[in-house]
Amino acid sequence: MAVDYSGLRSLTARELIAALTRDGFHYVRQKGSHQRYHHPDGRRVTVATDGAGDTFTIKTLRSMIESQAQWTEEDLKRLTLFR
């Protein structure tokens, strides 16, 4: 099922990191502006934090949400990421 990204257009790095933490991811390391988060089940997410208040492009969000965190639309609702 495809995720509807219209409700996520203004997701900031701070909000995404908070959602990752709520979902069980933990901070592992940082190199430059890229922070790496790991989940106990093996999933890994890299968040480029150029500015905590900056929003992500849809292409970047799609990579972090679908490919890396492997979240579904139900997960996004559970993590209160939809506005």
C-alpha positions in Angstrom: 0.0 0.0 0.0 1.5 3.3 -1.0 1.9 6.0 1.6 0.1 9.4 1.0 2.8 12.0 1.5 0.5 15.0 1.3 0.2 15.0 5.1 3.9 14.9 5.6 5.1 17.8 3.5 6.4 19.8 6.4 8.1 17.0 8.5 11.2 18.3 10.2 14.3 16.4 11.2 13.4 16.9 14.9 9.9 15.4 14.4 11.3 12.5 12.4 13.9 11.7 15.0 11.3 11.9 17.8 9.1 9.4 15.8 12.1 7.1 15.3 12.8 7.1 19.0 9.1 6.4 19.8 9.3 3.4 17.4 12.3 1.9 19.2 15.2 3.2 17.1 18.2 4.4 19.0 21.0 6.8 18.0 24.2 5.1 17.0 26.6 7.6 15.5 27.0 10.8 13.5 29.3 11.7 10.7 29.0 15.3 9.6 25.3 16.2 9.4 24.2 12.5 9.0 22.9 10.8 12.1 22.5 7.0 12.1 19.7 5.3 14.0 19.3 1.5 14.5 16.3 -0.6 15.5 16.7 -3.9 17.5 15.2 -5.8 14.5 18.0 -4.7 12.2 16.5 -1.7 10.4 18.7 1.4 10.0 17.8 5.0 9.2 20.2 7.8 8.3 18.8 11.3 8.9 20.6 14.3 7.3 20.1 17.0 9.9 21.3 20.1 8.1 19.0 22.0 10.5 16.6 20.6 13.0 13.8 22.9 11.8 14.4 22.2 8.1 11.9 20.1 6.2 12.7 17.2 3.9 11.9 16.8 0.3 9.4 14.1 -0.7 12.1 12.0 -2.3 14.2 12.1 0.9 11.1 11.3 3.1 10.2 8.4 0.8 13.7 6.9 1.2 13.8 7.3 5.0 10.1 6.1 5.6 9.7 3.3 3.0 13.2 2.0 2.3 15.0 2.5 5.6 12.4 2.6 8.5 10.0 0.4 6.4 7.0 2.2 7.9 3.5 1.7 6.5 0.7 4.3 6.5 -0.6 2.7 9.7 2.8 3.2 11.4 2.8 6.8 10.4 -0.7 7.3 12.0 0.4 5.4 15.1 3.5 7.6 15.4 1.3 10.7 14.9 3.3 12.0 11.9 0.2 12.9 9.8 -1.0 16.4 10.3 
